């Protein structure tokens, strides 16, 4: 569904009696040997940072905005920004 100030496309727009919820899904594939922590992204993603800005704008306006990280690895207990790969995304 197209939305936002930067002409983005959201993965899901869910309708509730209280209003819409916008949901963006990211696949987490970057794991590290010997740790239960994964990271996102696994490559520089200007589009991913754009999606975060769009969701943040919606949230500031009181709209329900969700970033869902779908971990595609086993044994993971936490997800962190991969600042060493994309500092711009981590900052967003």
Secondary structure, DSSP 8 states (H G I E B T S, - for coil): -EETTTTEE-SEEEEETTEEEEEEEEEE-EE-TT-SEEEE-SS--HHHHHHHHHHHHHHHTT-EEEEEEEE-SSS--EEEE-TTT-HHHHH-
